[in-house]
Amino acid sequence: MSINILMPALSPTMKEGKLARWLKTEGDTIASGDVIAEIETDKATMEVEAVDEGVLGRILTPEGTEGIAVNTPIAILVAEGESVPDISAASATPPVAQAPVVAPAAAPAPAVAPSAAPAASSGKRVFASPLARRIAAQKGVDLSTLKGSGPNGRIVRRDVEQAGQTPAATPKAASPAAVAEAAGTGYAKVPHSTMRKVIARRLTEAKSTIPHFYVEMDVQLDALMALRSQMNAASPADGPGAYKISVNDMLIKAVAVTLRRVPKVNVSYTDDAVLVYDDVDISVAVSIPDGLITPIVRKADTKSLRQISTETRDLVARARAGKLKPEEFQGGTFSISNMGMYGVKAFSAIINPPQAAILAIAAAERRAVVKGDQITIATVMTVTLSVDHRVVDGALAAEWVSAFRAVVENPMSLVV
């Protein structure tokens, strides 16, 4: 008996995805657990394993197809020697196979302005200079409505400019092609990936619906960096016990400890109540070629710096390879975005809903600071906490940032 292979739901929020690549071909024998395809979701490209065994009788959806709804049949699995049923029998509403969308470099815009198309379709030829046509395209002027003042009634530049100044002419927004042509430049049209579309939608929703409030503070790192040097110096040179703790590892731990001290920031807003989380799960923003993903260090407050370091390195490597499991990037109670490696002086991050806060970490740099009555040099970084003002008030945000600074500047709490 044939079995439909369905588009899987690889995350709780997934509604559709892109079939990036088939790893099996029609006629291949498939065992339960075999990786048969790669699916591009809103967060990553993930491998799909077969649940049943048999022969891949027919592929219904070619690789590269986008917008495939969850639970849509994408292939048919049959028993050895069994004939493949008709597509109509496999699915009452089979998916429409789409060829991969390939975006070539944009061709130059046509010399005739789009607004002149109605005249061409009516059989009336419009005589106009190339410059007049270009200006008409920019201004949205229909050349067929103009009377030319040039030789033999030819429409020239001044005719278009005068038409654009009359109340009857309503300028239209120039198309990207017209703008590019007017500027004398070309452009390439690169289709959005599934991840980029979802990032755009989620960030627009977050910025539009969440009232962001920001608290910025300078934090000195000298004590934390000295402790890091001592710990790394104690590590074996190599072997299974070797480790190398980064400043980012220590900041993840510092955030987790601070959330335990100020738990009212480890929350989410809902219309009915505030959700106060039991665990401290830190989402760490990682840049990947197609956008951004946030693997999660679970229960970070309960883990040692060595554990956090090992786990973070593994998560980041698999995130960039597109090998994370959904549970490794879905969820989290608080986010960190560290752009210090780029030399950024300060920045404000957008909250990752349904979380209520994200900490933006900028570069560490040597600065002149006042200690008592003396001016001295210290290693300082600027951090900016973005909070959901519906559930975290300004005073609470300031309390959290102050507590974070205290933890970082007195880092022994990270190892005891």
Secondary structure, 3 states (H helix, E strand, C coil): CCEEEECCCCCCCCCEEEEEEECCCCCCEECCCCEEEEEECCCCEEEEECCCCEEEEEECCCCCCCCEECCCEEEEEECCCCCCCCHHHHCCCCCCCCCCCCCCECCCCCCCCHHHHHHHHCCCCCCECHHHHHHHHHHCCCHHHCCCCCHHHCECHHHHHHHHHCCCCCCCCCCHHHHHHHCCCCCECCCCCHHHHHHHHHHHHHHHHCCEEEEEEEEECHHHHHHHHHHHHCCCCCCCCCCCCCHHHHHHHHHHHHHHHCHHHCEEECCCCEEECCCCCEEECEEECCEEECCEECCHHHCCHHHHHHHHHHHHHHHHCCCCCHHHCCCCCEEEEECHHHCCCCCCCCCCCCCCEEEEECCCEEEEEEECCEEEEEEEEEEEEEEECCCCCHHHHHHHHHHHHHHHHCHHHHCC
